Amino acid sequence: MSSQAVQDDYGDDYRTKVPRFQLLLNCYNCQRPSSRYMQAVPPEITTEDELIESGLLAKQSFLCGKCECPIGTITGVKVEWIDVPY
């Protein structure tokens, strides 16, 4: 039996949902809004509150694409659930 046949038999069961966090930011200098997606978030963090409490946001760097200011303010955090293969 080929791997393609196994995949067809199980349909979408070979996929799982994981959270992806989007940071909403404002530049301190030019006040331009922007957003970034966080990479490499530990799997036990699944909500916005858990992300905020984890301390990972303090380790994020920022550089404005317009004025190159390295200081940004986080104005919000959104989570979206995306499908990924296991």
N, C-alpha and C positions, 0 to 999 in steps of 0.2 A: 504494500500500500504506500503510495507516495505521500510526502508531507502536504502537498496541495490538497489531496483528498481528505486528509485528517482535518485540515483547516476548514474546508468547506462543510464537513460534518458538524463541527462545533460552532459554526457561524461566527458571531462576535464574542464568544466566550474567551477568546485568547487575548482580549483587551481588558485593561483596568483603568479606573479613573484616579487621577492624582491632582492635587491642588497646584495651581500656578498663581503666584502673587504678583500683582501690579502695584508699584509705588507711584503715587501721584505727588509731584514735586513742584515747587516754585523756586526760581533762582533768587538769591538774596539781593543781587545787584540790579538786574534788569526786570525782575518780577515776572519773567516769562514762565508760563506753566509747561511742564513736560511730564513724561511718565517713563518708567523703566520696569522691566520684568526681573524679578529676583531669580538667580540660578542657584542650584545646589542647596535647597532648603531640606533639612532632615525630614524623613517621612512621618515622624510623630507630630509635626506641626501641620495642622489642617485648617485652622481658622485664623482670622485676622487678629483676634485677641491673643492667641498663643504665639503668633509671630511677634507681636509687640512686646509681650512679656519675656520672650526668649533672649532678647539682647542682640539679635542678629542685625537689627536696623542700625545700631551704633557702628557696626563694622563696614557699612556700605559707603562707597566713595561717590562723589558727584562732581561733574564738570559740565557747566552750561554750554550747550552747543552754539549759542549766539555770542555771548560775551566772555566765555571761558572762565567764569567765576567758579571757584572750587567750593562755594558754600551754597547749600540748598536746604530748603525746609520741606519736610514731608507733610503734605496736607491731607493725605488719605491713603488707605490701603484697600485693595479689592482682591478677592479670591475668585478664580474661575476654575472649574473642574474640567480637565481635558482627558481624552482617551489616549493611552499609550499602550504599546504591546508589552507583555511581561518579558 
